């Protein structure tokens, strides 16, 4: 199997197939995305050498299936893989998606970064907006 693949499910909807070790790919991608020079990660060693193009192309056929597949791996893996999953979707589908699994990844990524001691200054503006929205909704 190629690094990424698509197939049709029984219902005819697209399914995104990701390799079994994709959580490690998301972890490396997340660390590199957060701090490219400080991560010590060569992005040409993530995926097949052009991870952002690979993710973008995979998301184009069915963005929802892509989000579901990434979330199914990133959410249970947590930490940097969760952040990497959020970034993979944001960079491939866009930050305006309201897909519930993407929002769950973003909320988890924000919580992870805050738990690691990173401040609000370390978060991109779209994450700050999401944090403000969820804080207002919860009455916190």
Order of alpha helices (4+ residues) and beta strands (2+ residues): beta-beta-alpha-alpha-alpha-alpha-alpha-alpha-alpha
